[in-house]
Amino acid sequence: MSDLKRRALEYHQFPKPGKIEVALTTSAETVDDLALAYSPGVAEPVREIALDPDNAYKYTAKGNTVAVITNGTAILGLGNLGPLASKPVMEGKALLFKRFANIDSFDIEVTHTTTAEFINTVSSIADSFGGINLEDIKAPECFEIEKELIRRCNIPVFHDDQHGTAIVTSAGMLNALEIQGKNIHDCTIVCLGAGAAAIACMELLIKCGAQRERIYMLDRKGVIHTRRDDLNEYKMRFANNTDKRTLEEAIDGADIFVGVSGANLLTADALKLMAPNPVVFACSNPDPEIKPEIAMSVRDDLIMATGRSDYPNQVNNVLCFPFIFRGALDVRATVINDEMKIAAVEAIRQLAKEVVPEDVLKASNVKTLTFGKDYIIPKPMDPRLLERVSKAVSDAAIKSGVSRI
């Protein structure tokens, strides 16, 4: 057994199994306390909520709870291992919500036979929570699931594998391009991967200024182009009218590479074909599309990010999803819309340009951090993220008319 496996299993088993628990927030020490907490006193808030459903925010924990829900069809990079196997990941998500944004979470693993069953199950329990974080659901079903749940539910529904990844990627990408002296509007982008994260990243980059016709997206069969007849509606959005078919053909002269695919799929020879001052986001986990050591050995003009914490510029969803929900919950937003996502992008990218406090350096185990090639994204342990990102999201929700307070 490897040292990492042993430590990970012990972490999840001790001092008691799992990573989260329920704690009381009010007194339950006396007979009088119990009379207020349950019968007969509990009848009073019940009546108030029956008169006005918004009173649930006043008398229950609804306004500070998020359900982390999955069907286990796309667990991390491990694939479809089923709902129960996904429970450690969902508990981990709940841990992050509490640690970074003081949001209480409940992990819910749903067994179903059809997409409609999953949607019906989640929409039926949605009123219990202030928001829903969808997680580890495979494409293309995840697109239909999120779209329909947003339509049915009157609380924020957010598929973090799509939008969390896209927000952090966009923030880091805009900063990297600024350092490289490039404008995203003028850049050619190669996206290796065509799943939920890839499509969401490209859609948000387009909202940040990228041109759809200058994006080359590749799946297992190569470049997604207009003459293919095997594309679902989501891939069709990125069907490029081109004669390019391979990664090497697409990446020749490209300014940006975004990898959300698999390990070691970008070769050093292919990287050499990119335009001067390229930006490479190799986000496959645990092993990136190209190792930074290899990339840097052939391109000293490169800015690179990965999904790993042991390299500079980690693309980590924890930089945004707790704070997105914190901002949405604080103003009782009914949805998380594009305006809120772009506000989060701007808040994250601007924070990376500020002086990094000593306590963040210590927590990140580094001596110095300065905006530049090795620091384009804030560190996850930066406490300023909570205030900056959540406020930006709240403000955007109010301004775009989706807040209820």
C-alpha positions in Angstrom: 0.0 0.0 0.0 1.4 3.4 -1.0 1.9 6.1 1.7 -0.7 8.3 0.1 -3.3 5.5 0.0 -2.7 4.7 3.6 -2.9 8.3 4.8 -6.0 9.0 2.7 -7.8 5.9 4.1 -6.8 6.7 7.7 -7.9 10.4 7.2 -11.4 9.2 6.2 -11.7 6.6 8.9 -10.3 8.3 12.0 -11.1 9.8 14.5 -14.5 8.6 13.2 -15.7 7.6 9.7 -16.4 10.4 7.3 -15.6 14.2 7.2 -18.8 15.9 8.4 -21.3 15.8 11.2 -24.5 17.7 12.3 -24.0 20.2 15.2 -26.7 21.9 17.3 -27.0 25.7 16.9 -29.4 26.4 19.8 -29.9 25.2 23.4 -31.3 21.8 24.0 -30.4 21.3 27.7 -33.7 21.6 29.6 -37.3 20.4 29.3 -38.3 24.0 28.3 -35.7 23.9 25.5 -37.2 20.7 24.2 -40.7 22.1 24.4 -39.6 25.0 22.2 -37.5 22.9 19.8 -40.1 20.3 19.3 -43.7 19.8 20.6 -45.5 22.0 21.3 -43.4 25.0 20.4 -42.3 23.9 16.9 -45.9 24.3 15.8 -45.5 28.1 15.8 -42.9 28.4 13.0 -44.8 25.7 11.1 -47.9 27.9 11.0 -45.8 31.0 10.0 -44.2 29.1 7.1 -47.5 27.8 6.0 -48.8 31.4 5.8 -45.7 32.5 3.9 -43.0 30.1 2.5 -40.4 32.8 2.8 -40.6 32.4 6.5 -38.6 29.2 6.1 -35.6 31.5 5.7 -36.4 33.1 9.0 -37.2 30.1 11.2 -35.1 27.3 9.7 -31.6 26.7 8.4 -32.8 26.7 4.8 -31.0 29.9 3.9 -27.5 28.6 4.8 -27.8 25.1 3.4 -26.7 23.6 0.1 -27.4 20.1 -1.1 -24.4 18.4 -2.8 -26.1 16.0 -5.2 -24.8 13.4 -7.6 -25.6 10.1 -9.3 -21.9 9.0 -9.4 -21.7 8.7 -13.2 -18.4 10.8 -13.5 -16.5 10.6 -10.2 -13.4 12.7 -10.4 -11.3 11.0 -13.1 -12.5 7.5 -12.1 -15.6 7.4 -14.2 -19.0 5.8 -13.5 -18.6 4.0 -10.2 -22.1 4.5 -8.9 -23.7 6.8 -6.3 -22.4 5.2 -3.1 -18.8 5.3 -4.2 -19.2 9.0 -4.8 -20.1 9.7 -1.1 -16.5 10.5 0.0 -16.3 13.1 -2.7 -19.6 14.6 -1.8 -18.7 14.7 1.9 -15.5 16.4 0.8 -17.5 19.0 -1.0 -19.5 19.6 2.1 -16.3 20.0 4.1 -15.1 22.7 1.7 -18.4 24.6 1.8 -18.2 24.7 5.6 -14.4 25.4 5.8 -14.3 28.2 3.2 -17.8 29.9 3.3 -19.4 28.6 6.6 -22.2 27.0 4.5 -23.9 23.9 5.8 -24.1 21.1 3.3 -25.8 17.7 3.0 -24.5 15.1 0.5 -27.2 13.3 -1.4 -26.4 10.3 -3.6 -29.2 9.4 -6.0 -29.8 6.0 -7.5 -32.0 6.2 -10.7 -32.5 4.4 -14.0 -33.4 7.5 -16.2 -32.4 11.1 -16.3 -36.0 12.0 -15.8 -36.1 10.1 -12.5 -33.0 11.9 -11.3 -34.5 15.3 -12.2 -37.8 14.4 -10.5 -36.0 13.3 -7.3 -33.9 16.4 -7.0 -36.7 18.8 -7.9 -39.0 17.1 -5.3 -36.6 17.8 -2.4 -35.2 21.2 -3.6 -37.4 23.3 -1.3 -35.5 21.9 1.7 -32.3 23.8 0.7 -31.1 27.3 -0.1 -29.1 26.0 -3.1 -28.1 22.8 -5.0 -24.6 21.9 -6.1 -24.6 19.2 -8.7 -21.4 17.2 -8.9 -19.8 14.3 -10.8 -22.6 13.8 -13.4 -21.4 12.7 -16.8 -22.0 14.6 -20.1 -24.2 15.1 -22.0 -26.8 14.2 -19.4 -25.5 16.8 -17.0 -26.5 19.6 -19.4 -30.1 18.4 -19.6 -30.2 17.8 -15.8 -29.0 21.3 -14.9 -31.1 23.1 -17.4 -34.3 21.4 -16.3 -33.6 21.8 -12.6 -32.9 25.5 -13.1 -36.3 25.7 -14.8 -38.1 23.8 -12.1 -36.4 25.1 -8.9 -36.7 28.6 -7.4 -33.2 28.3 -5.8 -29.7 28.4 -7.3 -28.7 25.2 -9.1 -25.0 25.0 -10.1 -23.1 22.2 -11.7 -19.6 22.9 -10.4 -17.8 20.5 -12.7 -19.0 22.8 -15.5 -19.2 26.3 -14.2 -16.7 26.2 -11.3 -14.0 25.0 -13.6 -14.9 27.5 -16.2 -14.8 30.5 -13.8 -11.4 29.7 -12.3 -10.1 28.8 -15.8 -11.3 32.1 -17.2 -9.9 34.2 -14.4 -6.5 32.6 -14.7 -6.6 32.7 -18.5 -7.3 36.4 -18.7 -4.5 37.1 -16.3 -2.1 34.9 -18.2 -3.0 36.6 -21.5 -2.5 40.0 -19.9 1.0 39.0 -18.8 1.7 37.6 -22.3 0.6 40.8 -23.9 -2.4 39.1 -25.8 -6.1 39.9 -26.1 -8.4 36.9 -25.9 -10.5 38.3 -28.8 -7.5 37.8 -31.1 -6.4 34.3 -29.8 -6.7 30.9 -31.4 -7.7 28.4 -28.8 -7.3 24.6 -28.8 -9.5 22.7 -26.3 -8.6 19.0 -25.9 -11.7 17.4 -24.4 -15.4 17.9 -25.2 -17.1 17.0 -21.9 -19.0 19.1 -19.4 -16.0 21.1 -18.2 -14.6 21.7 -21.6 -17.8 23.0 -23.1 -18.5 25.2 -20.1 -15.0 26.6 -20.2 -15.2 27.5 -23.8 -18.7 29.1 -23.4 -17.5 31.3 -20.6 -14.3 32.3 -22.4 -16.6 33.3 -25.3 -18.6 35.5 -22.9 -15.2 37.0 -21.8 -14.3 37.9 -25.4 -13.1 34.8 -27.2 -14.3 34.2 -30.8 -16.2 30.9 -31.3 -14.8 30.5 -34.8 -11.3 30.6 -33.4 -11.9 27.7 -31.1 -10.8 24.2 -32.1 -12.3 21.5 -29.8 -11.2 17.9 -30.0 -12.8 14.7 -28.7 -11.6 11.1 -28.9 -12.2 11.2 -32.7 -10.2 14.4 -33.3 -11.2 17.9 -34.3 -14.9 18.7 -34.0 -15.8 20.0 -37.4 -18.9 20.8 -39.5 -18.7 17.7 -41.6 -19.0 15.2 -38.8 -22.4 13.5 -38.4 -21.8 12.0 -34.9 -22.1 15.2 -32.7 -24.6 15.9 -30.0 -26.2 19.3 -29.8 -23.6 20.5 -27.3 -20.6 19.5 -29.4 -22.3 21.0 -32.5 -21.9 24.5 -31.0 -18.1 24.0 -31.5 -18.1 22.4 -34.9 -15.5 24.4 -36.8 -15.6 24.8 -40.6 -12.1 23.6 -41.0 -9.9 21.0 -42.7 -7.9 20.4 -39.5 -8.4 17.0 -38.1 -5.6 16.2 -35.6 -4.3 17.9 -32.5 -1.0 18.7 -34.2 -2.9 20.4 -37.1 -5.1 22.4 -34.7 -2.4 23.5 -32.3 -0.1 24.8 -35.1 0.1 28.6 -34.4 -2.4 28.5 -31.6 -2.1 30.9 -28.7 -4.0 28.9 -26.0 -4.2 25.2 -25.1 -6.9 24.1 -22.6 -6.8 20.4 -21.6 -9.6 18.7 -19.8 -9.0 15.3 -21.2 -6.3 12.8 -20.0 -2.7 12.4 -19.0 0.2 12.9 -21.4 -1.9 13.7 -24.5 0.0 16.9 -25.4 3.5 16.1 -26.7 6.5 18.3 -26.5 6.6 18.4 -30.3 3.0 19.6 -30.5 3.7 22.3 -27.9 6.6 23.5 -30.0 4.1 24.3 -32.8 2.2 26.9 -30.7 2.5 30.7 -31.3 5.1 32.7 -29.4 4.2 33.4 -25.7 1.6 30.6 -25.5 -0.7 29.8 -22.5 -1.2 26.2 -21.6 -3.9 25.0 -19.0 -3.3 21.3 -18.7 -6.0 20.4 -16.1 -6.3 16.7 -16.3 -6.0 15.2 -12.8 -4.0 13.7 -11.3 -1.7 13.7 -14.3 -1.8 16.7 -16.7 -1.9 16.5 -20.5 1.8 17.5 -20.4 4.1 17.6 -17.3 5.3 21.2 -16.5 8.9 20.0 -16.5 8.6 18.8 -20.1 6.6 21.8 -21.2 9.1 24.3 -19.7 12.1 22.4 -21.2 10.8 23.2 -24.7 9.1 26.6 -24.3 10.7 29.1 -22.0 8.1 31.7 -23.2 5.2 29.6 -21.7 2.7 30.4 -19.0 1.3 27.1 -17.6 -1.4 26.0 -15.2 -2.5 22.6 -14.0 -5.0 21.1 -11.7 -2.3 20.1 -9.2 -1.4 21.8 -6.0 2.3 20.9 -6.3 2.8 23.1 -9.3 2.3 26.9 -9.7 -1.1 28.2 -11.0 -3.4 25.5 -9.7 -6.9 25.6 -11.3 -8.9 24.7 -8.3 -12.7 25.0 -8.1 -12.5 25.8 -4.4 -11.5 29.3 -5.5 -15.0 29.9 -6.5 -17.9 27.5 -5.7 -18.1 28.2 -1.9 -18.1 31.9 -2.5 -20.5 31.8 -5.5 -23.0 30.1 -3.2 -22.2 32.4 -0.3 -23.0 35.4 -2.4 -26.1 33.8 -3.9 -27.5 32.7 -0.5 -26.8 36.1 1.1 -29.3 37.8 -1.3 -31.6 34.8 -1.8 -30.8 34.6 -5.5 -33.2 32.4 -7.5 -30.4 31.4 -10.0 -26.7 31.7 -10.6 -26.6 33.6 -13.9 -23.9 34.6 -16.4 -23.6 38.1 -14.7 -22.8 36.4 -11.4 -20.3 34.0 -13.0 -18.4 36.9 -14.8 -18.4 38.9 -11.6 -16.7 36.0 -9.9 -14.2 35.8 -12.7 -13.3 39.5 -12.3 -13.1 39.3 -8.5 -10.7 36.3 -8.6 -8.4 37.7 -11.3 -8.1 41.1 -9.6 -7.2 39.5 -6.3 -4.2 37.8 -7.9 -2.8 41.3 -8.7 -2.7 42.4 -5.0 0.0 42.0 -2.4 -0.3 38.6 -0.8 -0.5 38.7 3.0 2.1 36.8 5.1 -0.5 34.4 6.5 -1.4 33.3 3.0 2.2 32.7 2.1 2.7 30.6 5.2 -0.5 28.6 4.6 0.7 28.0 1.0 4.2 27.0 2.1 5.9 29.6 -0.1 8.2 32.6 0.7 6.8 35.0 -1.9 4.0 35.4 -4.4 3.9 38.2 -7.0 1.5 38.6 -10.0 3.4 37.0 -12.9 4.0 33.8 -14.8 4.0 31.6 -11.7 1.1 33.4 -9.9 -1.9 34.1 -12.1 -4.6 32.7 -9.8 -5.0 33.3 -6.0 -4.2 30.5 -3.6 -7.1 28.6 -2.2 -6.2 29.5 1.4 -6.5 33.2 0.8 -9.2 34.4 3.2 -9.9 37.5 1.1 -11.7 35.3 -1.5 -14.7 35.0 0.8 -15.4 38.7 1.0 -14.3 39.7 -2.5 -16.0 36.9 -4.6 -19.2 36.6 -2.5 -19.8 40.3 -2.6 -19.2 40.5 -6.3 -21.7 37.7 -6.8 -24.2 39.3 -4.5 -23.9 42.6 -6.2 -24.3 41.0 -9.6 -27.4 39.1 -8.5 -29.0 42.3 -7.3 -28.0 44.3 -10.4 -29.3 41.6 -12.7 -32.6 41.3 -10.9 -32.4 37.7 -9.6 -32.1 38.5 -5.9 -35.0 38.4 -3.5 -33.5 40.5 -0.7 
